């Protein structure tokens, strides 16, 4: 089998895995037609300032250095892939990871709003995951609220001198959980319980997704840490350029250069 044939085989397998999950319509993204028209419009309007801020943020980062587009694209792809993998939950619904914590940690929550809405559009159109009428509500929960919490947790851990890997884990895990808390509240507002109102309805929705979402949040935290470790190993300069890693001091750079020179000298002997 040639190299091109192997690549084609892997690509077809990846598409098969993604589209195999598509038939489940009652996914954790709020599905098409599930919210009244007024709620759909309201959530869309609420998202507008965040999307404008996200567009300006991404534009600034790309203007600073066009090479940042590689990391931005990687963060978007990460969101798309792991949020497309749906796990069956009780009552015939589904849960899934969000993947937005990584982008929030690297580029801030504003930028993730744009990445998130692009992913949600693709999923609604190509995978029947979520919906176009509920795009505003899904964008707010997954691409606005969750990333804000992830970013806040990561910055708080930084001020408290928490280990970076632990900070990344907590940010991704808690951001994922908060996304589902917001989604449950959105569903409860549109479908209040006859006995207990919005509060009772929110508790019911949270209870439906908790058995699968809690372990998924932990898994997302671990996956995000693994991705960050890989980026630190193979994309250190790019991470320093966006401010995720501290710049090397002049002394450290000189020591590295001296070490390379010594190695070359030894090789020459």
PyMOL commands that set and color helices and strands:
alter all, ss='L'
color gray80, all
select helices_A, chain A and resi 3-20+37-64+68-84+90-92+100-107+109-126+135-159+164-190+197-234+236-241+250-268
alter helices_A, ss='H'
color red, helices_A
select strands_A, chain A and resi 86-88+94-96
alter strands_A, ss='S'
color yellow, strands_A
deselect
rebuild
show_as cartoon
